[in-house]
Amino acid sequence: MENIHNYIQSKWREGKLPGIDCLLFADGNVVMANAYGIEDPNTHTKEFRWSAICDTTIGSLEKYEPDIWTDIDIFHGAVSYGEGKIVFGDGCMGNEGFVASTDKNGDLNWGMFFTFSNPVYSAVIKDHTLICTTELGTEISIQLDDLTQVSIDITNMHKFRRN
């Protein structure tokens, strides 16, 4: 495979990320994640979780699924972060969302894809935590010091309405 960094950047410029719950880095390393919901049958309270499960590479993923890439759309708006920015938006299926860090030239540093979230509509940074709000009001909090630490709050799900 050509230089992996150039390969990842070419996919990013085409508007693509792996269409699975994962964290992709510009060097081709990938952290796979397990996304799942649980409901307490006694209280009927629901939780949703996204947890890192293993490290792999984009080359290894493509070995078994050459068509792993999915189209993404970056929504208008971004959050300044370091010398670059955080961008966000949706995947091609409607129930998907993503968030990504880019450098000052728009090249990908890392991208995180969510198969469950619906489009990520806004994002803010508070105390080294990136808080992404989806179109349905779900909040996805990502620790910027350790991107594998993700928490999901569905308390406001379906209450959020974009203007």
Buried (B, 14 or more C-beta within 10 A) or exposed (E): EEEBBEBBBEBBEEBBBBBBBBBBBBEBBBBBBEBEEEEEEEEEEEEBEBEBEEEBBBEEBBEEEEEBBBBBEBBEEBBEBEEBBBBBBBBEEEEBBBBBBBBEEEBBBBBBBBBBBBBBBBBEBEEEBBBBBBBBBBBBBBBBEEBBBBBBBBEEBEEBEEE
